[in-house]
Amino acid sequence: MSRKSVGPRAGSRTGIALQALFDIGGQAAETEWRTATARTCPFTIIQWEAAIQGLLNGAMIFQRRDRFEITDYGRTWLGVVVEAAPSAEWAVPGRYVPPMRPLSPRFMTRMPSTRDGALDYQDIPSRMGDERIAHRSKA
C-alpha cells in the first residue's frame, strides 16, 4: 500500500506551522516563527517541538544555525511553484573510451608463468580399471 500524500495534513498544527513559516518569508529564527504561528494556532512547547521535528524528518524544512528554512519539497507541498535551476548552455562531455582493438596486446591471452617441475604430473600414467589412459593437455 502506498501513501498518496507525504507530509502534514492540511489544517494540522504541523501544516499551520509550515504555512506560517512560508508567510513570513520562508526563513526565520525559531522565536520569530513561533510568534507568527501563535497568531493562528497556539502551541504548547511539546506540540511545537513535535511539529518542528516532524517537518525536519519529512525534509520540509532544514535548520541552518539558529534559522529555519523551507526546502523545495516543502514549497511543493504548499502548492508553490518551484522554479527549476537554470540549465547550463553546455553539457559536460562523457568520459573518453578508446576504441576496441581486438589485436591489441591488452586483449591477447598471456602465457602463464610456471616454475620448473610444475607440469611433472603429466608424466605419471593414469589408469581406469586395468586400462591405461594418457594425460590430455589443454592445448
N, CA, C and O atoms as CSV, one atom per row, in Angstrom:
chain,resi,resn,atom,element,x,y,z
A,1,MET,N,N,0.851,-1.164,0.000
A,1,MET,CA,C,0.000,0.000,0.000
A,1,MET,C,C,0.898,1.228,0.000
A,1,MET,O,O,1.796,1.350,0.833
A,2,SER,N,N,0.658,2.116,-0.917
A,2,SER,CA,C,1.470,3.332,-0.994
A,2,SER,C,C,0.699,4.511,-0.415
A,2,SER,O,O,-0.530,4.569,-0.463
A,3,ARG,N,N,1.455,5.431,0.124
A,3,ARG,CA,C,0.836,6.640,0.681
A,3,ARG,C,C,0.712,7.671,-0.424
A,3,ARG,O,O,1.695,7.983,-1.096
A,4,LYS,N,N,-0.480,8.200,-0.618
A,4,LYS,CA,C,-0.688,9.181,-1.672
A,4,LYS,C,C,-0.130,10.536,-1.281
A,4,LYS,O,O,0.407,11.245,-2.132
A,5,SER,N,N,-0.239,10.910,-0.033
A,5,SER,CA,C,0.201,12.213,0.418
A,5,SER,C,C,1.275,12.042,1.478
A,5,SER,O,O,1.047,11.403,2.505
A,6,VAL,N,N,2.430,12.605,1.232
A,6,VAL,CA,C,3.503,12.553,2.210
A,6,VAL,C,C,3.690,13.959,2.745
A,6,VAL,O,O,3.981,14.886,1.989
A,7,GLY,N,N,3.524,14.112,4.029
A,7,GLY,CA,C,3.656,15.421,4.645
A,7,GLY,C,C,2.538,15.616,5.651
A,7,GLY,O,O,1.702,14.731,5.829
A,8,PRO,N,N,2.515,16.753,6.304
A,8,PRO,CA,C,1.484,17.003,7.310
A,8,PRO,C,C,0.111,17.178,6.657
A,8,PRO,O,O,0.004,17.610,5.509
A,9,ARG,N,N,-0.920,16.839,7.402
A,9,ARG,CA,C,-2.280,17.044,6.895
A,9,ARG,C,C,-2.581,18.537,6.869
A,9,ARG,O,O,-2.119,19.292,7.724
A,10,ALA,N,N,-3.352,18.945,5.888
A,10,ALA,CA,C,-3.734,20.351,5.802
A,10,ALA,C,C,-4.590,20.704,7.009
A,10,ALA,O,O,-5.512,19.963,7.350
A,11,GLY,N,N,-4.301,21.809,7.652
A,11,GLY,CA,C,-5.046,22.247,8.822
A,11,GLY,C,C,-4.506,21.695,10.128
A,11,GLY,O,O,-4.951,22.109,11.199
A,12,SER,N,N,-3.539,20.756,10.066
A,12,SER,CA,C,-2.938,20.245,11.300
A,12,SER,C,C,-1.977,21.296,11.846
A,12,SER,O,O,-1.637,22.254,11.152
A,13,ARG,N,N,-1.546,21.116,13.076
A,13,ARG,CA,C,-0.627,22.077,13.681
A,13,ARG,C,C,0.683,22.149,12.894
A,13,ARG,O,O,1.263,23.223,12.737
A,14,THR,N,N,1.143,20.994,12.401
A,14,THR,CA,C,2.377,20.978,11.621
A,14,THR,C,C,2.186,21.721,10.299
A,14,THR,O,O,3.068,22.465,9.869
A,15,GLY,N,N,1.041,21.519,9.658
A,15,GLY,CA,C,0.748,22.228,8.411
A,15,GLY,C,C,0.615,23.717,8.624
A,15,GLY,O,O,1.068,24.512,7.800
A,16,ILE,N,N,-0.011,24.103,9.736
A,16,ILE,CA,C,-0.158,25.528,10.060
A,16,ILE,C,C,1.206,26.163,10.313
A,16,ILE,O,O,1.463,27.289,9.888
A,17,ALA,N,N,2.079,25.431,11.010
A,17,ALA,CA,C,3.425,25.952,11.283
A,17,ALA,C,C,4.203,26.140,9.985
A,17,ALA,O,O,4.905,27.138,9.822
A,18,LEU,N,N,4.081,25.183,9.058
A,18,LEU,CA,C,4.782,25.298,7.782
A,18,LEU,C,C,4.235,26.488,6.975
A,18,LEU,O,O,5.003,27.239,6.374
A,19,GLN,N,N,2.933,26.650,6.967
A,19,GLN,CA,C,2.318,27.768,6.246
A,19,GLN,C,C,2.743,29.106,6.864
A,19,GLN,O,O,2.987,30.075,6.146
A,20,ALA,N,N,2.830,29.152,8.194
A,20,ALA,CA,C,3.245,30.389,8.869
A,20,ALA,C,C,4.685,30.739,8.512
A,20,ALA,O,O,5.007,31.909,8.307
A,21,LEU,N,N,5.560,29.720,8.438
A,21,LEU,CA,C,6.950,29.976,8.057
A,21,LEU,C,C,7.013,30.510,6.626
A,21,LEU,O,O,7.803,31.409,6.335
A,22,PHE,N,N,6.197,29.970,5.746
A,22,PHE,CA,C,6.165,30.462,4.369
A,22,PHE,C,C,5.645,31.909,4.312
A,22,PHE,O,O,6.146,32.731,3.544
A,23,ASP,N,N,4.642,32.200,5.133
A,23,ASP,CA,C,4.038,33.529,5.122
A,23,ASP,C,C,4.989,34.627,5.590
A,23,ASP,O,O,4.859,35.780,5.178
A,24,ILE,N,N,5.938,34.275,6.445
A,24,ILE,CA,C,6.875,35.293,6.931
A,24,ILE,C,C,8.166,35.322,6.112
A,24,ILE,O,O,9.162,35.906,6.539
A,25,GLY,N,N,8.147,34.699,4.948
A,25,GLY,CA,C,9.301,34.813,4.049
A,25,GLY,C,C,10.029,33.517,3.776
A,25,GLY,O,O,10.988,33.517,3.004
A,26,GLY,N,N,9.623,32.423,4.368
A,26,GLY,CA,C,10.275,31.144,4.093
A,26,GLY,C,C,11.472,30.843,4.955
A,26,GLY,O,O,11.988,29.725,4.922
A,27,GLN,N,N,11.929,31.806,5.724
A,27,GLN,CA,C,13.035,31.561,6.659
A,27,GLN,C,C,12.902,32.510,7.834
A,27,GLN,O,O,12.536,33.675,7.679
A,28,ALA,N,N,13.206,31.987,9.007
A,28,ALA,CA,C,13.087,32.800,10.222
A,28,ALA,C,C,13.759,32.094,11.380
A,28,ALA,O,O,14.011,30.890,11.337
A,29,ALA,N,N,14.047,32.873,12.424
A,29,ALA,CA,C,14.528,32.294,13.670
A,29,ALA,C,C,13.349,31.621,14.357
A,29,ALA,O,O,12.194,31.929,14.065
A,30,GLU,N,N,13.640,30.711,15.262
A,30,GLU,CA,C,12.574,29.931,15.899
A,30,GLU,C,C,11.594,30.820,16.662
A,30,GLU,O,O,10.384,30.607,16.586
A,31,THR,N,N,12.093,31.800,17.388
A,31,THR,CA,C,11.185,32.675,18.153
A,31,THR,C,C,10.280,33.483,17.239
A,31,THR,O,O,9.089,33.632,17.513
A,32,GLU,N,N,10.833,34.000,16.164
A,32,GLU,CA,C,10.043,34.765,15.201
A,32,GLU,C,C,8.981,33.882,14.548
A,32,GLU,O,O,7.840,34.304,14.361
A,33,TRP,N,N,9.365,32.662,14.206
A,33,TRP,CA,C,8.447,31.715,13.578
A,33,TRP,C,C,7.337,31.317,14.547
A,33,TRP,O,O,6.164,31.250,14.179
A,34,ARG,N,N,7.732,31.057,15.790
A,34,ARG,CA,C,6.736,30.633,16.784
A,34,ARG,C,C,5.731,31.764,17.067
A,34,ARG,O,O,4.543,31.505,17.259
A,35,THR,N,N,6.201,32.987,17.093
A,35,THR,CA,C,5.308,34.132,17.305
A,35,THR,C,C,4.306,34.240,16.161
A,35,THR,O,O,3.119,34.468,16.390
A,36,ALA,N,N,4.784,34.079,14.936
A,36,ALA,CA,C,3.896,34.151,13.774
A,36,ALA,C,C,2.884,33.008,13.778
A,36,ALA,O,O,1.736,33.194,13.373
A,37,THR,N,N,3.298,31.842,14.228
A,37,THR,CA,C,2.398,30.685,14.262
A,37,THR,C,C,1.369,30.833,15.375
A,37,THR,O,O,0.226,30.404,15.221
A,38,ALA,N,N,1.762,31.432,16.489
A,38,ALA,CA,C,0.858,31.563,17.641
A,38,ALA,C,C,-0.327,32.467,17.328
A,38,ALA,O,O,-1.364,32.371,17.985
A,39,ARG,N,N,-0.194,33.336,16.344
A,39,ARG,CA,C,-1.324,34.186,15.956
A,39,ARG,C,C,-2.474,33.358,15.400
A,39,ARG,O,O,-3.642,33.691,15.598
A,40,THR,N,N,-2.139,32.284,14.706
A,40,THR,CA,C,-3.146,31.431,14.086
A,40,THR,C,C,-3.584,30.302,15.004
A,40,THR,O,O,-4.777,30.036,15.153
A,41,CYS,N,N,-2.615,29.647,15.615
A,41,CYS,CA,C,-2.912,28.447,16.397
A,41,CYS,C,C,-1.937,28.368,17.576
A,41,CYS,O,O,-0.733,28.236,17.356
A,42,PRO,N,N,-2.416,28.445,18.803
A,42,PRO,CA,C,-1.493,28.363,19.943
A,42,PRO,C,C,-0.939,26.940,20.104
A,42,PRO,O,O,-1.662,25.955,19.958
A,43,PHE,N,N,0.347,26.863,20.405
A,43,PHE,CA,C,1.047,25.596,20.583
A,43,PHE,C,C,1.558,25.495,22.009
A,43,PHE,O,O,1.948,26.501,22.601
A,44,THR,N,N,1.562,24.291,22.567
A,44,THR,CA,C,2.342,24.055,23.790
A,44,THR,C,C,3.772,23.771,23.343
A,44,THR,O,O,4.022,23.550,22.158
A,45,ILE,N,N,4.696,23.776,24.273
A,45,ILE,CA,C,6.097,23.531,23.914
A,45,ILE,C,C,6.264,22.141,23.318
A,45,ILE,O,O,7.003,21.969,22.349
A,46,ILE,N,N,5.593,21.158,23.879
A,46,ILE,CA,C,5.701,19.780,23.372
A,46,ILE,C,C,5.141,19.697,21.955
A,46,ILE,O,O,5.745,19.057,21.094
A,47,GLN,N,N,4.007,20.325,21.699
A,47,GLN,CA,C,3.426,20.313,20.356
A,47,GLN,C,C,4.335,21.030,19.362
A,47,GLN,O,O,4.479,20.600,18.217
A,48,TRP,N,N,4.944,22.123,19.808
A,48,TRP,CA,C,5.841,22.881,18.942
A,48,TRP,C,C,7.064,22.047,18.556
A,48,TRP,O,O,7.448,21.993,17.388
A,49,GLU,N,N,7.671,21.398,19.557
A,49,GLU,CA,C,8.848,20.561,19.288
A,49,GLU,C,C,8.483,19.400,18.364
A,49,GLU,O,O,9.253,19.057,17.467
A,50,ALA,N,N,7.313,18.794,18.577
A,50,ALA,CA,C,6.870,17.687,17.720
A,50,ALA,C,C,6.637,18.166,16.294
A,50,ALA,O,O,6.971,17.454,15.347
A,51,ALA,N,N,6.073,19.354,16.123
A,51,ALA,CA,C,5.828,19.898,14.788
A,51,ALA,C,C,7.140,20.163,14.065
A,51,ALA,O,O,7.282,19.818,12.892
A,52,ILE,N,N,8.094,20.771,14.751
A,52,ILE,CA,C,9.393,21.056,14.134
A,52,ILE,C,C,10.095,19.757,13.765
A,52,ILE,O,O,10.650,19.633,12.673
A,53,GLN,N,N,10.072,18.784,14.680
A,53,GLN,CA,C,10.742,17.513,14.406
A,53,GLN,C,C,10.099,16.797,13.225
A,53,GLN,O,O,10.794,16.210,12.396
A,54,GLY,N,N,8.768,16.847,13.148
A,54,GLY,CA,C,8.076,16.222,12.019
A,54,GLY,C,C,8.428,16.872,10.696
A,54,GLY,O,O,8.591,16.183,9.689
A,55,LEU,N,N,8.548,18.196,10.687
A,55,LEU,CA,C,8.921,18.898,9.462
A,55,LEU,C,C,10.384,18.634,9.084
A,55,LEU,O,O,10.707,18.512,7.903
A,56,LEU,N,N,11.257,18.546,10.079
A,56,LEU,CA,C,12.662,18.228,9.796
A,56,LEU,C,C,12.796,16.810,9.265
A,56,LEU,O,O,13.525,16.575,8.301
A,57,ASN,N,N,12.100,15.861,9.885
A,57,ASN,CA,C,12.173,14.465,9.438
A,57,ASN,C,C,11.573,14.291,8.050
A,57,ASN,O,O,12.040,13.460,7.271
A,58,GLY,N,N,10.548,15.066,7.738
A,58,GLY,CA,C,9.913,14.976,6.434
A,58,GLY,C,C,10.621,15.773,5.356
A,58,GLY,O,O,10.149,15.816,4.220
A,59,ALA,N,N,11.728,16.399,5.676
A,59,ALA,CA,C,12.528,17.208,4.742
A,59,ALA,C,C,11.730,18.377,4.188
A,59,ALA,O,O,11.973,18.815,3.064
A,60,MET,N,N,10.778,18.889,4.967
A,60,MET,CA,C,10.014,20.066,4.554
A,60,MET,C,C,10.777,21.348,4.897
A,60,MET,O,O,10.647,22.366,4.216
A,61,ILE,N,N,11.571,21.278,5.959
A,61,ILE,CA,C,12.379,22.417,6.384
A,61,ILE,C,C,13.778,21.915,6.718
A,61,ILE,O,O,13.990,20.716,6.904
A,62,PHE,N,N,14.710,22.823,6.791
A,62,PHE,CA,C,16.028,22.479,7.325
A,62,PHE,C,C,16.490,23.611,8.224
A,62,PHE,O,O,16.037,24.750,8.117
A,63,GLN,N,N,17.398,23.261,9.103
A,63,GLN,CA,C,17.879,24.232,10.084
A,63,GLN,C,C,19.310,24.600,9.761
A,63,GLN,O,O,20.174,23.734,9.623
A,64,ARG,N,N,19.551,25.886,9.644
A,64,ARG,CA,C,20.895,26.395,9.424
A,64,ARG,C,C,21.211,27.318,10.586
A,64,ARG,O,O,20.675,28.422,10.683
A,65,ARG,N,N,22.078,26.860,11.455
A,65,ARG,CA,C,22.399,27.544,12.718
A,65,ARG,C,C,21.129,27.763,13.525
A,65,ARG,O,O,20.526,26.788,13.973
A,66,ASP,N,N,20.701,28.995,13.728
A,66,ASP,CA,C,19.509,29.231,14.550
A,66,ASP,C,C,18.291,29.583,13.694
A,66,ASP,O,O,17.252,29.963,14.232
A,67,ARG,N,N,18.407,29.462,12.364
A,67,ARG,CA,C,17.301,29.811,11.474
A,67,ARG,C,C,16.746,28.568,10.785
A,67,ARG,O,O,17.474,27.616,10.504
A,68,PHE,N,N,15.455,28.600,10.524
A,68,PHE,CA,C,14.794,27.518,9.806
A,68,PHE,C,C,14.405,28.021,8.419
A,68,PHE,O,O,13.986,29.167,8.261
A,69,GLU,N,N,14.549,27.149,7.406
A,69,GLU,CA,C,14.193,27.500,6.032
A,69,GLU,C,C,13.343,26.393,5.442
A,69,GLU,O,O,13.509,25.221,5.779
A,70,ILE,N,N,12.432,26.771,4.558
A,70,ILE,CA,C,11.604,25.786,3.865
A,70,ILE,C,C,12.390,25.252,2.675
A,70,ILE,O,O,13.029,26.017,1.952
A,71,THR,N,N,12.342,23.939,2.473
A,71,THR,CA,C,13.011,23.320,1.333
A,71,THR,C,C,12.102,23.403,0.107
A,71,THR,O,O,10.943,23.805,0.203
A,72,ASP,N,N,12.645,23.020,-1.034
A,72,ASP,CA,C,11.832,22.989,-2.257
A,72,ASP,C,C,10.685,22.001,-2.114
A,72,ASP,O,O,9.591,22.231,-2.630
A,73,TYR,N,N,10.938,20.893,-1.408
A,73,TYR,CA,C,9.884,19.906,-1.188
A,73,TYR,C,C,8.753,20.502,-0.341
A,73,TYR,O,O,7.578,20.239,-0.599
A,74,GLY,N,N,9.106,21.293,0.654
A,74,GLY,CA,C,8.098,21.951,1.488
A,74,GLY,C,C,7.285,22.957,0.686
A,74,GLY,O,O,6.072,23.063,0.867
A,75,ARG,N,N,7.948,23.696,-0.199
A,75,ARG,CA,C,7.236,24.646,-1.056
A,75,ARG,C,C,6.294,23.918,-2.012
A,75,ARG,O,O,5.179,24.376,-2.263
A,76,THR,N,N,6.750,22.776,-2.547
A,76,THR,CA,C,5.896,21.985,-3.433
A,76,THR,C,C,4.673,21.485,-2.679
A,76,THR,O,O,3.569,21.492,-3.222
A,77,TRP,N,N,4.853,21.053,-1.440
A,77,TRP,CA,C,3.722,20.578,-0.640
A,77,TRP,C,C,2.727,21.711,-0.386
A,77,TRP,O,O,1.520,21.476,-0.339
A,78,LEU,N,N,3.224,22.924,-0.224
A,78,LEU,CA,C,2.343,24.077,-0.011
A,78,LEU,C,C,1.635,24.505,-1.298
A,78,LEU,O,O,0.682,25.283,-1.253
A,79,GLY,N,N,2.096,24.001,-2.437
A,79,GLY,CA,C,1.477,24.354,-3.712
A,79,GLY,C,C,2.154,25.500,-4.416
A,79,GLY,O,O,1.617,26.034,-5.387
A,80,VAL,N,N,3.326,25.890,-3.948
A,80,VAL,CA,C,4.079,26.974,-4.572
A,80,VAL,C,C,4.893,26.370,-5.713
A,80,VAL,O,O,5.523,25.325,-5.546
A,81,VAL,N,N,4.881,27.018,-6.857
A,81,VAL,CA,C,5.650,26.537,-8.000
A,81,VAL,C,C,7.121,26.833,-7.742
A,81,VAL,O,O,7.510,27.982,-7.536
A,82,VAL,N,N,7.929,25.781,-7.758
A,82,VAL,CA,C,9.362,25.921,-7.519
A,82,VAL,C,C,10.041,26.011,-8.876
A,82,VAL,O,O,9.887,25.121,-9.712
A,83,GLU,N,N,10.793,27.084,-9.096
A,83,GLU,CA,C,11.482,27.266,-10.368
A,83,GLU,C,C,12.629,26.273,-10.478
A,83,GLU,O,O,13.350,26.018,-9.513
A,84,ALA,N,N,12.778,25.722,-11.668
A,84,ALA,CA,C,13.872,24.791,-11.913
A,84,ALA,C,C,15.179,25.568,-11.967
A,84,ALA,O,O,15.205,26.744,-12.331
A,85,ALA,N,N,16.244,24.901,-11.605
A,85,ALA,CA,C,17.563,25.536,-11.657
A,85,ALA,C,C,17.908,25.830,-13.112
A,85,ALA,O,O,17.595,25.027,-13.992
A,86,PRO,N,N,18.545,26.966,-13.380
A,86,PRO,CA,C,18.884,27.280,-14.770
A,86,PRO,C,C,19.855,26.248,-15.329
A,86,PRO,O,O,20.837,25.883,-14.683
A,87,SER,N,N,19.559,25.787,-16.542
A,87,SER,CA,C,20.420,24.768,-17.141
A,87,SER,C,C,21.613,25.445,-17.801
A,87,SER,O,O,21.521,26.573,-18.284
A,88,ALA,N,N,22.698,24.754,-17.809
A,88,ALA,CA,C,23.914,25.282,-18.421
A,88,ALA,C,C,23.773,25.210,-19.943
A,88,ALA,O,O,23.058,24.355,-20.467
A,89,GLU,N,N,24.450,26.100,-20.639
A,89,GLU,CA,C,24.376,26.101,-22.087
A,89,GLU,C,C,25.193,24.973,-22.691
A,89,GLU,O,O,24.964,24.603,-23.842
A,90,TRP,N,N,26.110,24.434,-21.970
A,90,TRP,CA,C,26.918,23.333,-22.473
A,90,TRP,C,C,26.801,22.170,-21.508
A,90,TRP,O,O,26.631,22.354,-20.302
A,91,ALA,N,N,26.893,20.999,-22.044
A,91,ALA,CA,C,26.807,19.790,-21.226
A,91,ALA,C,C,28.218,19.286,-20.942
A,91,ALA,O,O,29.141,19.511,-21.725
A,92,VAL,N,N,28.365,18.629,-19.853
A,92,VAL,CA,C,29.650,18.045,-19.503
A,92,VAL,C,C,29.881,16.841,-20.419
A,92,VAL,O,O,29.028,15.956,-20.492
A,93,PRO,N,N,31.011,16.792,-21.113
A,93,PRO,CA,C,31.238,15.664,-22.023
A,93,PRO,C,C,31.433,14.364,-21.249
A,93,PRO,O,O,31.852,14.365,-20.092
A,94,GLY,N,N,31.123,13.272,-21.909
A,94,GLY,CA,C,31.291,11.963,-21.282
A,94,GLY,C,C,32.760,11.592,-21.193
A,94,GLY,O,O,33.624,12.265,-21.755
A,95,ARG,N,N,33.022,10.529,-20.489
A,95,ARG,CA,C,34.397,10.059,-20.367
A,95,ARG,C,C,34.890,9.515,-21.693
A,95,ARG,O,O,34.114,8.941,-22.456
A,96,TYR,N,N,36.167,9.689,-21.974
A,96,TYR,CA,C,36.746,9.166,-23.197
A,96,TYR,C,C,36.951,7.673,-23.046
A,96,TYR,O,O,37.548,7.210,-22.074
A,97,VAL,N,N,36.451,6.927,-24.016
A,97,VAL,CA,C,36.650,5.479,-24.051
A,97,VAL,C,C,37.355,5.174,-25.357
A,97,VAL,O,O,36.812,5.450,-26.427
A,98,PRO,N,N,38.562,4.606,-25.294
A,98,PRO,CA,C,39.281,4.320,-26.539
A,98,PRO,C,C,38.549,3.246,-27.336
A,98,PRO,O,O,37.849,2.419,-26.752
A,99,PRO,N,N,38.701,3.246,-28.666
A,99,PRO,CA,C,38.019,2.234,-29.478
A,99,PRO,C,C,38.564,0.840,-29.184
A,99,PRO,O,O,39.714,0.687,-28.772
A,100,MET,N,N,37.732,-0.167,-29.398
A,100,MET,CA,C,38.117,-1.560,-29.143
A,100,MET,C,C,39.093,-2.016,-30.224
A,100,MET,O,O,38.814,-1.882,-31.415
A,101,ARG,N,N,40.212,-2.541,-29.815
A,101,ARG,CA,C,41.203,-3.066,-30.749
A,101,ARG,C,C,41.473,-4.518,-30.361
A,101,ARG,O,O,42.279,-4.778,-29.468
A,102,PRO,N,N,40.803,-5.472,-31.028
A,102,PRO,CA,C,40.927,-6.862,-30.615
A,102,PRO,C,C,42.331,-7.446,-30.767
A,102,PRO,O,O,42.669,-8.399,-30.065
A,103,LEU,N,N,43.152,-6.908,-31.659
A,103,LEU,CA,C,44.501,-7.453,-31.826
A,103,LEU,C,C,45.521,-6.746,-30.953
A,103,LEU,O,O,46.722,-6.986,-31.078
A,104,SER,N,N,45.058,-5.891,-30.086
A,104,SER,CA,C,45.944,-5.194,-29.177
A,104,SER,C,C,46.514,-6.186,-28.160
A,104,SER,O,O,45.812,-7.109,-27.746
A,105,PRO,N,N,47.762,-6.011,-27.757
A,105,PRO,CA,C,48.348,-6.927,-26.746
A,105,PRO,C,C,47.545,-6.946,-25.442
A,105,PRO,O,O,47.615,-7.902,-24.669
A,106,ARG,N,N,46.789,-5.883,-25.215
A,106,ARG,CA,C,45.995,-5.823,-23.995
A,106,ARG,C,C,44.936,-6.933,-23.963
A,106,ARG,O,O,44.597,-7.428,-22.888
A,107,PHE,N,N,44.411,-7.329,-25.135
A,107,PHE,CA,C,43.344,-8.310,-25.183
A,107,PHE,C,C,43.835,-9.716,-25.509
A,107,PHE,O,O,43.039,-10.655,-25.517
A,108,MET,N,N,45.117,-9.879,-25.775
A,108,MET,CA,C,45.640,-11.210,-26.092
A,108,MET,C,C,45.874,-11.992,-24.808
A,108,MET,O,O,46.203,-11.425,-23.767
A,109,THR,N,N,45.695,-13.315,-24.902
A,109,THR,CA,C,45.924,-14.149,-23.717
A,109,THR,C,C,47.410,-14.210,-23.432
A,109,THR,O,O,48.231,-14.226,-24.349
A,110,ARG,N,N,47.738,-14.243,-22.192
A,110,ARG,CA,C,49.129,-14.280,-21.782
A,110,ARG,C,C,49.499,-15.714,-21.400
A,110,ARG,O,O,48.678,-16.477,-20.891
A,111,MET,N,N,50.727,-16.044,-21.655
A,111,MET,CA,C,51.217,-17.369,-21.254
A,111,MET,C,C,51.456,-17.344,-19.747
A,111,MET,O,O,52.173,-16.478,-19.245
A,112,PRO,N,N,50.866,-18.278,-19.038
A,112,PRO,CA,C,51.091,-18.280,-17.595
A,112,PRO,C,C,52.538,-18.658,-17.288
A,112,PRO,O,O,53.112,-19.535,-17.934
A,113,SER,N,N,53.105,-18.001,-16.318
A,113,SER,CA,C,54.465,-18.343,-15.923
A,113,SER,C,C,54.388,-19.529,-14.965
A,113,SER,O,O,53.626,-19.520,-13.998
A,114,THR,N,N,55.187,-20.538,-15.254
A,114,THR,CA,C,55.194,-21.735,-14.410
A,114,THR,C,C,56.615,-21.991,-13.945
A,114,THR,O,O,57.582,-21.665,-14.634
A,115,ARG,N,N,56.719,-22.564,-12.795
A,115,ARG,CA,C,58.043,-22.870,-12.266
A,115,ARG,C,C,58.490,-24.227,-12.811
A,115,ARG,O,O,57.675,-25.006,-13.306
A,116,ASP,N,N,59.783,-24.498,-12.715
A,116,ASP,CA,C,60.325,-25.771,-13.197
A,116,ASP,C,C,59.722,-26.919,-12.391
A,116,ASP,O,O,59.677,-26.871,-11.162
A,117,GLY,N,N,59.268,-27.937,-13.089
A,117,GLY,CA,C,58.721,-29.114,-12.430
A,117,GLY,C,C,57.234,-29.012,-12.123
A,117,GLY,O,O,56.668,-29.939,-11.542
A,118,ALA,N,N,56.586,-27.914,-12.497
A,118,ALA,CA,C,55.179,-27.744,-12.172
A,118,ALA,C,C,54.285,-28.681,-12.987
A,118,ALA,O,O,53.187,-29.025,-12.550
A,119,LEU,N,N,54.752,-29.096,-14.172
A,119,LEU,CA,C,53.932,-29.955,-15.021
A,119,LEU,C,C,54.427,-31.395,-15.042
A,119,LEU,O,O,54.089,-32.148,-15.955
A,120,ASP,N,N,55.222,-31.789,-14.053
A,120,ASP,CA,C,55.747,-33.165,-13.989
A,120,ASP,C,C,54.644,-34.190,-13.782
A,120,ASP,O,O,54.833,-35.361,-14.109
A,121,TYR,N,N,53.510,-33.790,-13.255
A,121,TYR,CA,C,52.425,-34.745,-13.014
A,121,TYR,C,C,51.886,-35.312,-14.331
A,121,TYR,O,O,51.239,-36.359,-14.337
A,122,GLN,N,N,52.151,-34.622,-15.444
A,122,GLN,CA,C,51.664,-35.111,-16.729
A,122,GLN,C,C,52.393,-36.376,-17.166
A,122,GLN,O,O,51.886,-37.126,-18.000
A,123,ASP,N,N,53.580,-36.621,-16.609
A,123,ASP,CA,C,54.346,-37.812,-16.975
A,123,ASP,C,C,53.869,-39.054,-16.234
A,123,ASP,O,O,54.221,-40.167,-16.624
A,124,ILE,N,N,53.087,-38.895,-15.188
A,124,ILE,CA,C,52.605,-40.038,-14.412
A,124,ILE,C,C,51.416,-40.654,-15.152
A,124,ILE,O,O,50.436,-39.959,-15.422
A,125,PRO,N,N,51.485,-41.937,-15.480
A,125,PRO,CA,C,50.383,-42.561,-16.210
A,125,PRO,C,C,49.145,-42.714,-15.323
A,125,PRO,O,O,49.252,-42.913,-14.113
A,126,SER,N,N,47.990,-42.618,-15.939
A,126,SER,CA,C,46.748,-42.799,-15.216
A,126,SER,C,C,46.131,-44.120,-15.621
A,126,SER,O,O,46.367,-44.609,-16.726
A,127,ARG,N,N,45.338,-44.705,-14.726
A,127,ARG,CA,C,44.688,-45.967,-15.011
A,127,ARG,C,C,43.220,-45.860,-14.664
A,127,ARG,O,O,42.844,-45.276,-13.648
A,128,MET,N,N,42.407,-46.426,-15.517
A,128,MET,CA,C,40.995,-46.550,-15.232
A,128,MET,C,C,40.706,-48.039,-15.305
A,128,MET,O,O,40.628,-48.616,-16.389
A,129,GLY,N,N,40.551,-48.647,-14.150
A,129,GLY,CA,C,40.417,-50.114,-14.092
A,129,GLY,C,C,41.747,-50.726,-14.490
A,129,GLY,O,O,42.767,-50.435,-13.865
A,130,ASP,N,N,41.761,-51.571,-15.519
A,130,ASP,CA,C,43.013,-52.166,-15.989
A,130,ASP,C,C,43.488,-51.508,-17.285
A,130,ASP,O,O,44.392,-52.022,-17.944
A,131,GLU,N,N,42.890,-50.385,-17.652
A,131,GLU,CA,C,43.233,-49.691,-18.889
A,131,GLU,C,C,44.065,-48.454,-18.578
A,131,GLU,O,O,43.771,-47.723,-17.632
A,132,ARG,N,N,45.089,-48.226,-19.365
A,132,ARG,CA,C,45.969,-47.076,-19.186
A,132,ARG,C,C,45.439,-45.897,-20.007
A,132,ARG,O,O,45.090,-46.053,-21.177
A,133,ILE,N,N,45.384,-44.701,-19.373
A,133,ILE,CA,C,44.859,-43.512,-20.025
A,133,ILE,C,C,45.966,-42.476,-20.089
A,133,ILE,O,O,46.582,-42.161,-19.071
A,134,ALA,N,N,46.225,-41.943,-21.281
A,134,ALA,CA,C,47.276,-40.942,-21.456
A,134,ALA,C,C,46.738,-39.591,-20.956
A,134,ALA,O,O,45.546,-39.299,-21.055
A,135,HIS,N,N,47.642,-38.795,-20.427
A,135,HIS,CA,C,47.246,-37.460,-19.962
A,135,HIS,C,C,46.940,-36.578,-21.161
A,135,HIS,O,O,47.675,-36.601,-22.148
A,136,ARG,N,N,45.886,-35.815,-21.091
A,136,ARG,CA,C,45.471,-34.958,-22.182
A,136,ARG,C,C,45.805,-33.510,-21.803
A,136,ARG,O,O,45.423,-33.040,-20.731
A,137,SER,N,N,46.505,-32.825,-22.673
A,137,SER,CA,C,46.848,-31.435,-22.377
A,137,SER,C,C,45.705,-30.540,-22.816
A,137,SER,O,O,44.895,-30.920,-23.661
A,138,LYS,N,N,45.645,-29.344,-22.234
A,138,LYS,CA,C,44.552,-28.402,-22.524
A,138,LYS,C,C,44.691,-27.787,-23.911
A,138,LYS,O,O,43.685,-27.442,-24.531
A,139,ALA,N,N,45.901,-27.645,-24.406
A,139,ALA,CA,C,46.108,-27.013,-25.708
A,139,ALA,C,C,45.869,-27.998,-26.771
A,139,ALA,O,O,45.990,-27.672,-27.952
